[in-house]
Amino acid sequence: MTRVHSFIPLARSDATCLVLGSMPGQASLAAQQYYAHPRNYFWPFMELIFEIPPGLAYEQRCEQLLDRRVAVWDVLSACTRSGSLDSDIIEASIIPNDLRGFLELHGQVRRLFFNGAKAESSFRRHVLPGLPDALRGRIHLQRLPSTSPANASVPMAVKLSAWQQLLDG
């Protein structure tokens, strides 16, 4: 079992939506980059949805996403797990990120998108109960199909269609 820690948020003060994963996988932790696994669809989807030129360096992709007022973070700040899979996370070990503080500092965020079921369930269990009514009333929550290569049962076209919701609003 390994204790793992998430990254700082990828965000600017003018963000209007926030994409939340659960916890970076081993490839992302090793690279110190969000969604670094070569078979993860997150960055290819962002390129298609937001017309970001393919093949940019990580820092440039991040900047392009920030220019579109999209923030990226994880629900979990730390947890213990044996591998990269969300199913490997030991529930009792979870420490959530300060999403309340993030939402208070980023007052234009109106939409939270969860990259998969674990991100959503962790948010609803560990974060949502601590949010004041004013914050709860301000944000729309939407789970999207995980971009992880472990979520191979959902066709890529179906995933991409769902992720197009980032353009709405």
Secondary structure, DSSP 8 states (H G I E B T S, - for coil): -EEEE----B--TT--EEEEESS--HHHHHHTSTT-STT--HHHHHHHHHT--TT--HHHHHHHHHHTTEEEEESEEEEEESSSSGGGB-GGG-EE--HHHHHHH-TT--EEEEESHHHHHHHHHHTGGGS-HHHHHH-EEEEE---STT-TTS-HHHHHHHHGGGG--
